[in-house]
Amino acid sequence: MMPCRFTLAAALLLALAAGFAAAPAGATDQGAAPSPQRPAASNAPATPPLPPGNMVVARVDGAVLHLSDVEAVQQSLPQQAQKLPLQQIYPILLDRLVDGALVTEAGRKEHLDQDPALERRLKQFEDHLIQQAYVEQLIKGAGTEDQLKARYQKFIQEKPAREEVHARHILVKTESEAKSIIAQLDKGADFSTLAKKYSTDPGAASGGDLGYFGRDDMVPAFAAAAFALPVGKYTETPVKTEFGWHVILVEDRRVKNPPSFAEAREEISRELARDIIKAKLAQLRSAATIETFGLDGKPLPQSKAPQGK
């Protein structure tokens, strides 16, 4: 019987470090995998490419392992290891696959595959894979150009161009402290230096820099004061908010346009996929008989049928 590739992947992850240390002679330079930052010598013989197709790579007591099993295990490795060329780590992966096949068969001989707890776990894992495959199939091809462009039009309507300011601020507890800071600014003191010295805001270390923000990003009193200032000017009177007293300096203004279609493509693709999944779940729920129970074993109130049923 074909060994479970997920069990083999787990076995490989546990043994990978040892596998690199014990790589077969000739598999890599001096028996160790060359560093990705240090390519093998240019005069070394070229590694022949692996044959195409899902070829048989091993037979272990009748269990057949294919190239696809090797590739699947490679994809389960940590991100850094996945970047290594398959030819470079092929001997190690193959050894781990063979080891996994042997361990799997040993477990079957002890009838572990018939253990009720293991069967439940396998069923749960199978359910998860089916769910994942169903969702992938559901959203496959959903992002046609026409659908994405239609969604983009809705996207930019919800995110129109907006005015933003780039500002710094100094936050203190009392109005008198804020007036003292303004007096120092009137005498030519550096705003960033004063922010680092006096501000109680977490951004004090960066000179009170708030970056760019829109009106809706700040509390009304703060936003009104900031957007009323010309570039390069600071508030001549302290601004009171629920957080304390502010002195605000505007450094720049801009109009932020909505992202282009190319820039927004990934986000709107995700939104479209979420809508498709949500609609399908509503359809499945409306056609199903569902009973739910609380931790006390008593039935929970039935959910309302999704709108548009």
N, C-alpha and C positions, 0 to 999 in steps of 0.2 A: 504494500500500500504506500502511496506517495506520502512522504513526511510533511507535516504541516510547516509551511514556510515561515509562519510567524513564530513558531517554537524555535526554528532554526535561527531566525533573526535574533531572538533573545539570547540564544546560546553564543552567537557570534559576538554580540555586544559584550558579554561577560568575558570572552576569551580573546578579544581583539588585541589588547595590549601584549599578551603573551604570544599571540600569533605573529605580531610584527617582530618580536624579539627572536622568534624561532622560524623566520621565513626560510623556505628552502633555498639552498645554495644556488646562485645563478638567477634567482627570481628578481633580485634587485642588486644594486651595487654593494659589494662587500657584505651581502646577507642582510642589509637593512634597507628600509624604504627610503629613497632619496627625498630630501625635504622639498616641498613645493617651491620654496624660495631658492633652492639650490639645484637646478636641473642637472641631470646626468651629463657626463662628459660628452662633448659633441662627437668624439670619435668612437663612441660606443655603438655597437651594432643596433640597428633599428629594431624595435619590438614588432613582430608581425601582427597585423590586425586580427582580431578574433573573427572566425567565420560567421557569415550572416545566418539569420534564422534561429529558431529555437532548438538548437542542437543539444544532444545528450552530452552531458559533461561528466557523469559518473553513474555507476550502478553499484548499489550497496545491498547485497543479499536480495537482489531482485527489485529493490526500490530504485526508480529511475529519477535522476536529478537532471534538470535542463538548465540551459543558459539563462532562461528567464528567472529561475530560482536564484542564481548568482546575482543577477541584476536587482531582484527584489530585495535581497539582503543588503546590497550596496546602498539602496535607497533608504534603508532603515538605519544606516549608520549616522553618527553625529555629523553635523553640517560640514565640518572641516574635512572629515574623512571621505565624505561623498565627492569632494572636489578632486580627489586623487584619481588618475586614470585607471580604468578597470583592469587594463593589462598589468598594471603595477601591483595591484593587490589581489589579482585573480587567484594565485596559488593559496593565499591565506584564506580567502573566502571559500574556496573549494574545500580546503581541509576542514573548515568549520562546518560546512554543509554536510560533509561526510560524517563528522563527529556527531552532528545533530541527528542525522539519519540513524546512526547506531544507538544513540540514547533513546530516540523515539521508539525504535523497535524493541529495545530492552524493556521500556515501560509497557509496551503493548503485551509483551510476553508475561508480564506480571498483572495483566488485565486492568491496568490503571485507566484505560480508555472506557472501562465499564463502571468506574467509580461514580456514584450518583452526584457527588459534589462537583466533580470535574465535568460531568455531563451538563449540569446546570450552567457552569461557567462557559462551556463551549456554546451552549444554546444562547446565552446572553451575548457572547461575542459574535455569533452568527447573526443574531437579530441586529446588532449594531452595524455590521457590514452591509446587511440588506437595506437598512435605513439609509446609510451613507450612499449606497449605489442608487437607490430610488431617488434620493434628492438630487444627486448628480445628473441622473437621467432626466429628471423633471426640468432642471434649469439649463440643460444642454441645448444650445441653439436659441435660448430665450433672448439673448442679447443681439438680435439682428440690428443692422444699421438703422432701419426705419424706427424700430422700437427705442433704440438708444437715443436717436435724435429727437424723437417725440418726448422722451423723458428729460432730455437736456433742456428743451424749451420750458418745461415745467420747473426744472431745476433753477434756471436763471431768473424765472419770475419770482421764485422764492428767495433768491439771493441776488437782488439787483445791485448795481453800483452804489457805493456809499462813501460818504466823506469820512475820513479818519484823520486824527492828529497823533503826532508823536510827542509825548510829554514826559516830563519828570515832575516829581512832587516830593515835598518834605512834610511828614506827618508828625505833629506834636500834640500834647494833651491839652494845652491851654491856648487861649487867644493871645495872651501876652507873649508867650513864647513865639508864636507865629509872627506877631508884629515885630519882635526883636530880630527875627531872621530876615524879614522884609527890609528892615532898616539896614542890616548888614549888606544885603543885596544892593540897596540904593547907593551904598558907598563903594560898590565894585567887587564885593566878595563873589567867589565862584560858587555857583549853585550846587554843582556836584559835590564839592568839598563840604559845604554846609549840610547837605543831605547825609553824607557819610557820618558827620559829626553829631547831628541832632535828631535825625528822623528815627521814629520808632517803627517804621514800616519794614517788613522783611527785605524789601528791595533797597534798603539804605546802602548796602555794600556796593551796589552798582550805581551809586549816585542818584538813587530815586528813579531810575529809568523804568518807565512803564511800557515802552515800545509803542506801536501803533494801536489805536483802539477806536471804536465807533461810539456814537452817543449811547446806544443801548447797552454797551459793555460796562458802563460805570453808573453809580448812583446818580440821580438827577441833578443834585446841586453841584457835584463835582463835574459832570459832563457839561452843564450849562456854563460854568466858569471856564473850563478848558477850551470849549469851542468858541467862546467869545474873545479869546486872546489872539492877537496877531502873532506870527512866527517871530521868535526871539524875545517875546515879552513874558513877564511873570505877573501873577496877581498882585495888585497893589493893596488889597485888603485880604485878610485870611478867609478861607472858605470852610464853613462848618458842615460836617456830615456826621453820621452816626459813629464814625470811627475816630473822630477827633477834629483837629484843625489842620487845614492844608495850605501850603504855599505851592502854586503850580507854575511851571515853566513850559511853554509850548516851543518845541524845536523844529517841527515840520508839519505840513499838511499834505494830504494827497486824496485823490479819488480812487478807491479800490474797485476795479472792474470785476465782474464775475469771471470765474475761470473759463478758459476756452473749452471747446468740446473735447479736445485731446487731453487736457488737464483734468477734466471732470469725468472722463470715460470710466475709469475704474470705480469711482464712487457711485455713479449712476447705474453701473452694471450690478453692483452689490445691492442697491436699492431695488432694482428690477427683480433680482433673484429673490429677495426677501418678500416682495409682493406676491410673486408666483407661489412661493412656499406657503405664505399665509393664506392665500386663496384656496390652495389645495387642502390645507389642514381644515379650513372651515367646511369645505365640501365633504371631506372624510368624516368629520365630526357630525355633520347634519345627517349623514346616512347611517350612522352607527348607533347602537344602543350602549350607552356608557353608564356605569354605576361606579361611584367612588365612595370610599369609606375613610373615616378619620382614624386617628391612632387608638381611639377607644372602641373601634370596630363598628361604630354606628354610621349609617349612611349619611353622606354629605348632601347638602342641597344641590339639585341638578343645575348645571350652568344653563344660562339662557341660550337659546339657539342663535347662531351667528346671524347678523343682519343680512338681508339679501338672500335668505334661504329660499 
